[in-house]
Amino acid sequence: MDPPKVTPAASVMNMKFAPIVNPEARRASPQPVRVDLRTVFLVGIGAWVVAAIVCAVLLAVGLHAMPYLQICLAGIVVGIALLIWEHFDRCNYRKLGA
């Protein structure tokens, strides 16, 4: 027995347009999750540091990994820049989550 074929026209007919046409028909938006960005950025920096160590070991072994090491170092620099941004802009993004 073949599964029923769903045509684009049939899928459009099954869509509910009430939330688009009538905003009151929408479900309530979920509350934002409060996240400590320092933890997020530190985990990201840690991942870049681990990747940089792996690339440094590959370079020491003699493999061509210099572009990858540069990408890892750039990721570490961006992570540090985001930590600095988080430090100075902490009160603004926490107001959004409240």
C-alpha positions in Angstrom: 0.0 0.0 0.0 1.5 3.3 -1.1 1.5 6.2 1.4 -0.8 9.1 0.4 0.8 11.7 -1.8 0.9 15.2 -0.3 0.9 17.9 -2.9 1.9 21.5 -2.3 -1.7 22.6 -2.7 -2.9 20.1 -0.1 -0.2 21.2 2.4 -1.2 24.9 1.9 -4.8 24.0 2.6 -3.9 22.4 5.9 -1.9 25.4 7.1 -3.4 27.6 9.7 -3.3 31.3 8.8 -5.0 32.7 11.8 -1.8 33.6 13.7 -0.7 35.5 10.6 -3.9 37.3 10.0 -5.1 37.6 13.6 -2.2 38.3 16.1 -4.6 37.6 19.0 -4.9 34.0 17.9 -1.2 33.3 18.4 0.0 31.2 21.3 1.9 33.1 24.0 5.6 33.4 23.3 7.9 31.4 25.6 9.7 33.4 28.2 13.4 34.0 27.4 15.9 31.8 29.2 18.3 33.6 31.4 21.8 32.6 30.3 25.1 33.7 31.8 27.1 34.8 28.7 30.4 34.6 30.6 30.0 30.9 30.9 29.0 30.5 27.2 32.0 32.6 26.0 34.4 30.8 28.4 33.3 27.4 27.1 33.7 28.6 23.5 37.2 30.0 24.3 38.0 26.7 25.9 37.0 24.8 22.8 39.2 27.1 20.6 42.1 26.6 23.0 41.8 22.8 22.8 41.6 23.0 19.0 44.7 25.3 19.0 46.6 22.8 21.0 45.7 20.0 18.6 46.8 22.2 15.7 50.1 23.0 17.5 50.7 19.3 18.0 50.0 18.6 14.3 52.4 21.4 13.4 55.1 19.9 15.6 54.6 16.5 14.0 55.2 18.1 10.6 51.7 18.4 9.1 50.5 21.5 7.4 48.1 23.0 10.0 49.2 26.6 10.2 45.9 28.0 8.6 43.9 26.0 11.1 46.0 27.3 14.0 45.4 30.8 12.8 41.7 30.2 12.7 41.8 28.9 16.3 43.8 31.9 17.5 41.3 34.2 15.8 38.5 32.3 17.6 40.3 32.9 20.9 40.7 36.6 20.1 37.0 37.0 19.2 36.0 35.1 22.4 38.1 37.5 24.5 36.6 40.5 22.7 33.1 39.1 23.5 34.0 38.7 27.1 35.1 42.3 27.2 31.8 43.3 25.5 29.8 41.2 28.0 31.6 42.9 31.0 30.6 46.4 29.8 27.2 45.6 28.5 26.0 43.1 31.1 23.2 45.3 32.6 21.6 45.9 29.2 21.2 42.3 28.1 20.1 41.2 31.5 17.3 43.8 31.4 16.1 42.1 28.2 15.8 38.8 30.0 13.9 40.2 33.0 
